Amino acid sequence: MYIFDTASRETLRNDLIAALHDVYEPEMIAVFGSTLEKLDTITDEDFAAIGFHIADDDDFTDGGYADSTLAVDGDAFGD
């Protein structure tokens, strides 16, 4: 998500929709769609609490993202 503007939920949503026109991989299209659905279901307050940052090797374990409050099996919203 770091390549997108995460200043607000709506800004990120609009950026993802705009970028989706350049995405051709079916898996990435599915990721974009899932992320957009989740952005539509969370509140602005919950979004603001996510705290996006550029991940490094310390953020990951063999089973996925190390911080279960931020992600589970690659799901950035923990659902």
C-alpha positions, 0 to 999 in steps of 0.5 A: 500500500505504500505506493498509494496515498493512505492519508484517508480511506477515501483517498486510498480507495480512489487511488486503488480504483484508478490503478486497477485499470493498469492491473492485468494479473488475475490474482492482483485484480482479486487483491484490489477487489478484496481491499476495496471491499474492506475499505468500504466496510471499515470506519475512517477511525479504524482506517486511521489506526492501521498505521501503514509503513514499508514492511521489512524482513522483520515484519514477516514470519514463516506463517505470514505477517508478524503483527496479527493486529495488522494482517493475517495471511497477507490480509492487511485488515485482519479479516 
